[in-house]
């Protein structure tokens, strides 16, 4: 363990890679005096950091413990395995008004600083820096409800990237609202007046995928009686949203990679090449890193898509938003058919907070619709109604006992 107040000196012109989804936090780290004689590179997530390491030589990598796409501990082990000469450290961007850097030594780099269980503190040379910056609360994105800290992170990242053409990878469990985030990014972008075209990669048969995405020429296959534009062409000037990208057939991944790199479309059965101007947003409910490891997903495509990752949290990770979501869905149900406003009793609200919500926001919405119908003319919705509504479809096990 380093002694309190100890300084760790970096050789002149070392290159440091700082990985964090928060650009202001990255800037604060880069401005530290200890990095004054270093070349600092930035990455917005774990996948981006790995891609950077393939392109540039670094002596140190600092990983935010709260990366939006990959587990920082697992990523550190991967980097140390691939690049044993690199010192890997951790940043903590969520410890109030401070951040810390804790360095970890690798067996292949005995000269690196040992793991510091506590960050050193020595004024300007310290790894710990106080700040008085207070960030104003983010308003929810259009169509979304929730004011929790984790959701405000999503809103902030979406607004930061909206006006750029950067490829975005939205991750999160089923029912968390990934498509809503993608739509909001499109609506806040300069492309908002152009189409937002959705491709559900899980719903298109492999044999038809190329035709659906890139189009086909007349006679390209049996039944192709006329030429047809693909979804990529239909999104001209706008946004192409590739949902459930983890289900993309392996045979299509190289073609999608080429499209992302050069923006060119070649219809099936035709030698003509067309250039299209679209912004691509992808979403998945699976860990693409696991698919890459299992050889079911191309590593180069993963890096190309994950330029700017946004992780949408599961509902269980922000239970403070359950009440606001439930009241919103209930109010909308009443408004849609013009009936007097219904409300949840305190006991009913507490009942919702105890649920696991494996299906996330979408499940909560469907449960509210069922209990709305089951409540009949009653204006108060009580826990018993939820028990009936959830046990009728075999979901009573979703409630903690």
Secondary structure, DSSP 8 states (H G I E B T S, - for coil): ---TT------TT-EEEEE-S-HHHHHHHHTSGGGTTSEEEEESSHHHHHHHHHHS--SEEEEETT-SSS-HHHHHHHHHHH-TTSEEEEEEEEETTEEEEEEE--TT-TTS----SS----GGG-S--------------TT----SHHHHHHHHHHHHHHTS---EEEE--TTS-HHHHHHHHHHHSTTTTS-EEEEETTTS-HHHHHHHHHEE-TTSSTT--S-EE-HHHHTTTSEEEEETGGGS-HHHHHHHHHHHHH-EEE-BT---EEE---EEEEEESS-HHHHHHTTSS-HHHHHHHTTEEEE---GGGGGGGHHHHHHHHHHHHHHHHT----EE-HHHHHHHHTB--TTHHHHHHHHHHHHHHHTTT-SEE-HHHHHHHHHTTT-GGGB--
